[in-house]
């Protein structure tokens, strides 16, 4: 089975089931005949831009991100900042955003979807996002805007 088939299977699984860990997703894919490792699933999650959404009581699940309008993205980004972002800091034209563990990639995806000219790009780890701005002035404005989401 090829990558496209695996991606379709992942999209179907996360849209129909509450999958909260990569291991659960690996197990579901193996049940469907895909011989995958957790590293492969991790890359697939990033490529498909899956996000982790809160279910309450400390539980989360993977979901498809389906936002298109910048206004919708900004509203969801505000909510995610309040829920999962711990700090916003700046050094020159680079912002460093600290998140709760496992939430950096979903928030970075939302920042990318803002499609702002002043944002060159993002890079996300498990709990840290680097946002590269075109200028120090742009980074200052983003720091103020994103910092305001925490209040």
C-alpha angles and dihedrals in degrees: 000000000000134000095261091054090048091050091051090050091050092050091050093047096049092044092054104032139045102248111176103168138040089238091058089051091048089052093049092049091049089052086058093050101263113136099211138154127219089251090058092048090049090056091045091053090054094045092049091046092231115179131206113236127194118249094183133257091060094302125129139182137196116253139174115261108230104171120131112157115078090226091056092047092050092051093050090044090055090052094047091049091055091048104039114011117096103178145359119207135169137211114180108309094343126091121202114204118191116205139178110278113285097016103089097090095050092050092044089054090055091049089051090050091058085076092206119174091220091060114080093182149300136248120198134196126174097293106359134072126193113205114193114206125196092238143010089250091054091048091051091053092048091047090053093046096045092041088055090059089065095060 
